[in-house]
Amino acid sequence: MKKLTLLLIIAMVFSVGLVGCGQNQSLIIATGGTSGTYYPLGGGIAQIIENNTDMKAQAQTTGASVENMRYIASEEVDLAFTQTDIADYAVKGVEMFDKPVANLRAIATLYPETIQIVLPGDSAIATVADLKGKRVSVGAPGSGTELNAKQILEVYGLTFEDLDAQHLSFGDSSQSIQDGQLDAAFVTAGAPTAAVSELSATKGVKILSLEQDKIDQLISQYPFYTLDVVPAGTYAGQDQEVTTVAVKAMLVARDGLSEEQVYNITKALFENLDKLVSINAKAELIKLDTALQGVSLEVHPGAAKYFEEQGISK
């Protein structure tokens, strides 16, 4: 009996050792809701990891960016999707985070989530400065969109107190504009955004451009932003391109994953992007040469090694 017990203990230790080395390990990827973009892309990345490395992986549906950072902090997940701004707040322990998420590391940014300031098609508002005194939705309370609105207004010398600020979801903002109860709405999402497309088909929309000096100031103060353009024709009746900024969706990891593991994950991802495109069109925007744009936190050594081999630097 004692001999059998000893053999069982040795077997358990050996098994744990294998998992620690990445053999047969099942990585958990925190994504978002099943109707969003994060979840299907997470499932695709899990499949790529399983098909191209010695690791197992599975996508887990979650409440998205903010919740995912908390899962990383508690080490309940290994990889996660988030926005670059939310990751920045997480590592600093500010805004919606009571303390820093010290174990958070970047792998790569994926695609832009564009800050769109949406107006009715016939609006006379021409610049962010004109929003003063207007009825403006600045996003749901505690959301990333709310902080995007606050930061953009800041570089124009405005605060929420200068507006008739309302805290609405994208869908409610669109409906309120259609009903004539709202003058403008901040929307942070990949363009085209469904709620904005629906509005453009009924009332028509206008998307505000940001002036270049304000964009430069914003990026200087908040490095997680990147320049972005909404092409003409993205929405019905939108006949001019719009210059704005975006935060980016990104893939992150907990720092407990080894350099070898994250190197293999990063390599597998960027060498099999075509497989992701077949799952979700957003994957067409994932590019190796922009993989570190908007990253304000420390890059995981495994990802950094792969990018260095490819001549990509932060």
N, C-alpha and C positions, 0 to 999 in steps of 0.2 A: 504493500500500500504506500509506504514512504517513497519507494522507488518510482511508483506511478505518479505520485504527487510532484516529485522533483522533475520528472519528464514533462509534466503538464506546465509547470512554471517555466521551464526552459523554452518550451514551444511558444508560450505566450510572449515571453521576452523577445524571442526571435521574430514573432509576428509583428510586434510593435516596432522592432527595428526596421523591418521591411517597409512598414507604412511611413515611418519617419524618413526613409530614403526615397519615398515617392513611388515605391512598387505597390500596385494594386490600391493606391490611395484614391478615394472618391472625393474630389474637390466639389465644394458647394459654391455655386455662383448665384449671388443675390441679384435679382433683376428688377421687375416692376410688376404692374398689373397685367393680366392676360390680354387686355385689349390694347396695350401700348406697344412701343417699339422695343423696349429693353428685353421683354420676356422672349419673343421669338429669336432675337439676336443672341441672347444668352443660351438658348437651346442649340442654336447653330454653332456657337463657340464651344459648347460642351461636346458636341459631336466631333468637331475638328480636333479637340484635345484628345478624345478617345481614339480617333482614327490615326493620329500622327505622333502620339507620345505613349509612354507606358503607364499613363495615369487615367483614371476614371473621372468623370465629371457629370454633374447634374445641375440644371437650372432650377432655381427656387423662386416662385412668385412672392413679391413683397410690396411694401408701400413706396418703393423707389428710393430716390437719392438720400434723403435725410435718414430714413430708417436703415438703409444699407450701411451708412457710416457707423451707426450704432451696432449693427451686426458685426462689422469688422472690428470695432473696439472690443467687443465681448468675445471675439474669435469664434463666433458661431458659424461664420462663413469664411471662405478662403479668397474668393474673388467677388467683385461687385461692380455694378454700373452706378454712376453718379454724374452730376454736372460738375464742371471745373470750379464754379463758384462755391458750391456746397462743400466740395472737398477742401477748398481753401479755408472756409469757416471751420471745418472739422479739425484740421491740423492746428489751427490757432485757438480753438476752444472759444469761439465768439458766435454772436447771433443766436442761432437755435441750439448751440452746443455749450453745455455747462463747463466742460473741461476738454482739453485737447485730445484728439484721437491720435495717440502717439505712434501707433503701429501701422499707420496708413501709408502706403507707397503707390506711386503711379506706375501703370504699365504703358498706356497710350491714350491719347484722345481719339475719338472716333468720327463724329459728325457734328455739325453746328446745330445748336438750338437757338434760333434767331430771336432777338428782342424786336418785336414788331409793335409799333404804336399805331393802332388801328383807328381810323376815323370813318364816318359816313362818306360815301363817294362825293357828295356835294359840299363837304365841309370847307370853310374858309380858313381854317387853321393851317398855317404854313410851316411852323417851327415849334419845337418843344417850348420855347419861351411863351408862345401863344396859349399854352395850356393853363396859364395863371387864371384862376377864377372859374375854370371850366369844370364840368362834371366828368371826372376821370376815374375809371376802374384801374386800381394799382395792383390787382391780384388778390388772391385769397389770403387771409391773415396768416402770417408766419411762413408764407411760401417763398420760394426762390424768386418768383416773379415780383413779389412785393419789394424785395431787396434790390432787384434790377431797376425797378422804377425809382426807388429812393436814390440810388447811385447816379442814374442818368439825370434826374431832376437836380441833384446836387451840383453837377458841373455847369448847369444853367442858372445856378443861384436860387433854386426853388426848393421848397419842402412840401410835404403833404398838406401842411397848414395853408399853403398858398392856393390849393385846389379845393374843389368840392370832391374830396377823395372818397371813393367807394371801393369796397373789398369784395370783388365778385370773381367767380370762376370764369373760365374762357367762354363756356356755353351761355352763362347768364349775362356776361358782358356783351356777347354778340346779340342776344335777344333784346337787351336794353338799348343798344344802338339802333336796332331795327325798329323798336317802338318809339324812338325819339327821346328816350329818357337818359341818354348818355352821350357825351360829346367825343369821348376817346377811351381807349382801353389799351393797357400794356399786356402783351401776350408773349410769353417765352416758350417757343416750341419750334420744331422743324417746319420750315415752309415748303409747300403749302400746308397750312393748319386747317383741319376739317371745319372748325367753328367759323373761321374767317372765310373759307371757301363758300360755306353756306350763306353767309351774310353777303358776299360779293355777288352771288347769283340772284339775290332779291333786291337789296338796296344799293349795291355797289360799295366799294371800299377805296380808301386812300390810306397809304402807309407812309408815315413821316420819315424823311431822311434826317440823319444827324450830320451836322457840319463837321468837316475834317478836323478842325482844331479841338472840337469837343470830344471827338473820337480819340484823338491823341491824348488828351488830358485824362479821359476815362481809363484808357489802357495803361497809362503811366501810373495812375493811382490804384488800379485794380488789374493786375497782370493776367488774371484769368479770362479777361475779355479778349476777343479777336475781331478784326474787321470782317464784316460780312456784307454781301450784296444779295438782295432779293431781285431776281431778274424780272424784267418787264414781262407781263403776261402770266405771272405766277397765279394771279387772281383775275377773275373776269373784270374787265374795265380798267385794270392797272396797266397803263401803257408806257410807264417810265420805270426804269430800274430804281431801286431804293438802296441807299448806302446806310448801313446801320452797324450794329455790333452783335456778337453772339457769345454765349458761353458754349462750351462743347460737352457733349456726352463723352464720358471717358470710362475706361476699364481700370480698376485699381485692385491691389492685392494687400493682404496683411503681410507684415514684414517677416513673419515666421516661415513663409515659404522659402525654400532654398534658392540660391542663385541658379542652379541647374534647372529646377522646376520652372521658374519664371522665364528663363531663357528659352526653354523648349516650348512653353505656352506662347510666348511672343513670336517666336519663329514660325510655329504652326499657324498662328492667326494670320500673319502677314503673307505667308506663302500659300494661303488657301482662301483668299478673300472672295474669289469667284463663287465659292460654295455658299457664302453668306448672302451674296447678291440674289441668289435664287430663293432665299428665304424672305428677305425684306429689301426693298429698293434703297433704303437708307444706307445700306452697306456699300453702295456705289461711291459714297462720299468718304469712305475710310481709305486714306492714302498713307503710304509709308513716309512720304516727305513732309506731311503735316502732323505726324503722330505725336510730336511734342509741343505743338502750338497750344498756347493757353494753359500749359502745365505750370503751376506755381508751387507744387510740393515736390518732395524728394522722389526721384525715379528709382524703382526697385533695381538693385544691381544686376539682376538677370536680364531685365528689359534693357537697361543701359548698355550692357555688353552686346546685345543683339543690334541695337541702334548704332553703336560705335562701329561694329563690323560693316554696317550698311552706309556709313558716312553721314549719319543723322545725329545732330547735336541739339541740345536744348537752347 
